[in-house]
Each structure stands twice: as C-alpha cells, then as structure tokens.
C-alpha cells in the first residue's frame, strides 16, 4: 500500500525561510505544498487545500493567531518562528488541551548541527565553572537573544541544577550599561547583530587552566531544511506540544 502524501501549508511562504521551506517540501518524498500563505492571505486557504500539516516561519506578531487557527482546525503545526515566552507556550498548551490529537512542534532551531551543539553544551555545562553564550545573527533579526540561545541557556541551567553546580564566578560590580550582556536563567548571553552573518552561536565553557568552545555556524538557510522536513514527517505522531527538535532527532536516530 502506498504511503499517504502529507499535504503541507506554509505560513510565511514569501519570506526567505518560507521560500526555502516550500522548495524543501516539494523535493521531499511523500509530501507536497498545497497552500502558500503570506501577509494578508486568509489562513483558511490551508483548510480549503486539505493541509494536514502547517509550517510557520512568520514573525512573533502573527504566529499565535496562525497556531490558534491550525490547532482549532486539527492541522498539525511545525513552528520555526521565535518569541515563544512561557506565557505563549502556556497559551498553545491551552488550545491543545481542547484538541488532544493535534501535534505542535516549536523548534528554536531546525539545524541538526545546532541541535547537537545544544545537546553537547548541556552535557558539558556541569563539568565547568563558567558558561557563557554568544549568539551572532544578521541585523534583520527582530528578537534578541535568539531562540537558540534562549533554549541553550535553559538546557545549560537545567543540567547544572540537576548536578548541583555552584553559581558562576563573576566579580563584576558595576555594569550600568549592560556591557556584560543579559542572562537567561542565570546564564550570561550576548547578542551580536552584524551584516554578513546568517546564524551562529558559541558556547564558551571555562575551568581553571582550560576552556572549551562549542560553536555552530549556519552559512545558508538550506541547513535548516532537513530538520523542517523531519518535523513535518513526525509531528502527527506526537500529539500535544513538543519544544525542541532534539526530541524528534533522538527518535530519528
């Protein structure tokens, strides 16, 4: 028996990531783009086209409305749009509670290398006294820190809490202009916005006499596409909300 084709709607289809997603889905076995939705387009086009999965690469201002529509109509969603605060996550979970068979994947990063970078950083974090994160992106990025840096810091903080690690040593007493950057769950995070960059991150770990740097570079947006395709294939098998592609990657491996 032939495997059913996955009908995919792409929200943000005219954007840089959206165009890449449309091309990747069209090239992938067993799936096709049936609706390309962008600014001022009616999201009902996804329903009319028979989409079973939606991919959203829009912006933080509209992603929740798109998700509410998809969940309410039983369309699984794969989301690469950033800006998912705990409050926003709770709202999505509330919608999914009323539609328990629908799956939503929210991934801070769809690059398989970036997912591994986050995993390795969490493994190493309890073994070093100091951990800081530097994320570097193109200047058109609207949010700081990046979703990847946010998620990395959360994983680092969780790993250190489980291990009972001490607080980071830092004698800084005067930093009125925030030259030391910000923090996420106590982990220092620094954001760079520079022409010529795409998406890059370093996790710096230090202990007496040594340092370790874990760095990932996305040099082209095509690097995100294998993860997006994997998400489209798997999301229907994971009802409810999943945060982080690493959960699908472990299954894939």
Residue pairs with C-beta under 8 A, 6 or more apart in sequence:
3 30
4 30
5 30
5 31
5 32
6 30
6 31
6 32
6 52
6 53
6 232
6 233
7 31
7 32
7 34
7 49
7 50
7 51
7 52
7 53
8 25
8 31
8 32
8 33
8 34
8 51
8 52
8 53
8 54
8 55
8 232
9 33
9 34
9 35
9 36
9 37
9 45
9 46
9 49
9 51
9 53
9 54
9 55
9 75
10 18
10 21
10 22
10 25
10 33
10 35
10 36
10 37
10 54
10 55
10 57
11 18
11 37
11 38
11 43
11 46
11 54
11 55
11 56
11 57
11 58
11 66
12 18
12 37
12 38
12 56
12 57
12 58
12 59
12 81
13 19
13 21
13 22
13 33
13 36
13 37
13 38
14 36
14 38
14 39
15 38
15 57
15 58
16 221
17 57
17 80
17 221
17 224
18 36
18 38
18 57
20 221
20 222
20 224
20 225
21 55
21 57
21 225
21 228
22 33
22 36
23 225
24 222
24 225
24 228
24 229
25 31
25 32
25 33
25 55
25 228
25 229
25 232
26 32
26 33
28 229
28 232
30 233
31 53
31 229
31 232
31 233
34 46
34 49
34 50
34 51
35 45
35 46
35 48
35 49
35 51
37 43
37 45
37 46
43 65
43 66
43 69
43 70
44 69
46 54
46 69
46 70
46 73
46 75
47 73
47 75
51 75
52 75
52 76
52 236
53 75
53 76
53 77
53 78
53 232
53 235
53 236
54 66
54 70
54 75
54 76
54 77
54 78
55 77
55 78
55 79
55 80
55 228
55 231
55 232
56 63
56 66
56 67
56 77
56 78
56 79
56 80
56 81
57 80
57 81
58 66
58 81
59 81
59 83
59 142
60 81
60 82
60 83
60 142
60 143
63 79
63 81
63 83
64 88
64 91
64 92
66 77
67 77
67 79
67 92
67 95
67 104
68 95
69 75
70 76
70 77
70 102
70 104
71 77
71 92
71 95
71 96
71 99
71 102
71 104
72 95
72 99
74 99
74 101
74 102
75 102
76 102
76 103
76 104
76 235
76 236
77 102
77 103
77 104
77 105
77 235
78 104
78 105
78 107
78 228
78 231
78 232
78 235
79 104
79 105
79 106
79 107
80 107
80 110
80 224
80 228
82 108
82 142
82 143
82 146
82 147
83 143
83 147
84 92
84 106
84 147
84 243
89 106
89 241
89 243
92 104
92 106
92 241
93 240
93 241
96 102
96 104
96 239
96 240
96 241
100 239
100 240
101 239
102 239
103 235
103 236
103 237
103 238
103 239
103 240
103 242
104 235
104 240
104 241
104 242
105 231
105 234
105 235
105 238
105 242
105 245
105 248
106 241
106 242
106 243
106 244
107 227
107 231
107 243
107 244
107 245
108 146
108 147
108 148
108 150
108 151
108 244
109 115
109 118
109 147
109 148
109 151
109 199
109 224
109 227
109 245
110 224
110 225
110 226
110 227
110 228
110 231
110 245
111 199
111 216
111 218
111 223
111 224
111 227
112 226
112 227
112 245
112 249
113 216
113 218
113 223
114 148
114 199
114 201
114 216
114 218
115 227
115 244
115 245
115 246
115 249
116 216
117 152
117 201
117 203
117 214
117 215
117 216
118 148
118 151
118 152
118 155
118 244
118 246
119 155
119 246
120 214
121 131
121 152
121 155
121 156
121 203
121 205
121 214
122 152
122 155
122 156
122 158
122 159
123 159
124 203
124 205
124 212
124 214
125 131
125 155
125 156
125 159
125 160
125 165
125 205
126 159
126 160
126 162
126 163
126 165
127 205
127 207
128 205
128 206
128 207
128 212
129 166
129 168
129 169
129 206
129 207
129 208
130 168
130 169
130 204
130 205
130 206
130 207
131 156
131 160
131 168
131 187
131 188
131 203
131 204
131 205
131 206
132 181
132 187
132 188
132 189
132 190
132 203
132 204
133 145
133 149
133 152
133 153
133 156
133 187
133 188
133 189
133 190
133 201
133 202
133 203
133 204
134 189
134 190
134 192
134 201
134 202
134 204
135 145
135 146
135 148
135 149
135 189
135 190
135 191
135 192
135 200
135 201
135 202
136 191
136 192
136 193
136 194
136 197
136 199
136 200
136 201
136 202
137 146
137 191
137 192
137 193
137 194
137 197
137 198
137 199
137 200
138 193
138 194
138 195
138 196
138 197
138 198
138 199
139 193
139 194
139 195
141 193
144 191
144 193
145 153
145 182
145 184
145 189
145 191
146 191
146 199
146 201
148 199
148 201
149 184
149 189
149 191
149 201
150 184
150 189
151 243
151 244
152 201
152 203
153 183
153 184
153 185
153 187
153 189
154 184
154 185
156 187
156 203
157 184
157 185
157 186
157 187
158 185
167 186
168 186
168 187
168 188
170 180
170 188
172 180
180 188
181 188
181 189
181 190
181 191
182 188
182 189
182 190
182 191
183 189
198 217
198 218
198 219
198 220
198 221
199 217
199 218
200 215
200 216
200 217
200 218
201 215
201 216
202 213
202 214
202 215
203 213
203 214
203 215
204 211
204 212
204 213
205 211
205 212
205 213
205 214
206 212
218 224
227 245
227 249
230 245
230 248
230 249
230 252
231 245
231 248
234 248
234 251
234 252
235 242
238 247
238 248
242 248
